[in-house]
Amino acid sequence: MTIPISLIEQSLELAAVGCDDLTPLVYRRLFSDHPETESMFRREPKDLVKGSMLALTIDALIDFAGERKGAFRMIECEVLSHDAYGTAPQLFRQFFWVIANTLRELLGDQWSPPMEQAWQQLLIELDRIVESNQTVQTVAPP
Ligand code: HEM
């Protein structure tokens, strides 16, 4: 089923009007919902790594929901490469949900039922990508 990309984009645009930078909101929620993740990140005054990780994730989500030109492939790559940070694939799914929950809270009344549906659909399809990578990871070498 096609994901209504315009609603995903609209939610991000409305969030950008209401908030200069989603970084602190997203990571506050991530660390509160999944406290084990906080110590994985280095402490840095301007949160540059966290900010760029979030920006790349949002780019990948938009590409995945829309044209699928290539940025979405980063999701698969990062699921594999983040092993070094101790990041289980499950955390990727949780991070995507954290982003959606942050937007929902930020938008308040502007968050419409069709927007909710578009995000639910996107999250379910993203779950599939992460799941398929988990399968790849657990296949034993020949
Ligand atoms: C599609 C999702 C994601 C993308 C595109 C992404 C991308 C990135 C990138 C580009 C970096 C910087 C690498 C570097 O310069 O060394 C990074 C670092 C990192 N990522 Fe992600 N990431 C994603 C999801 C996650 C998730 C779900 C977690 C765990 C909750 C996570 C944990 C980390 C950690 C701990 C670092 C190192 C941070 C530090 O050094 O302070 N990432 N990520």
Residues whose N, C-alpha, C, O or C-beta is under 5 A from the ligand:
A	BS01	HEM	T37 M40 F41 R42 V49 M53 L56 T57 M74 I75 E78 Y85 T87 L91 F92 F95
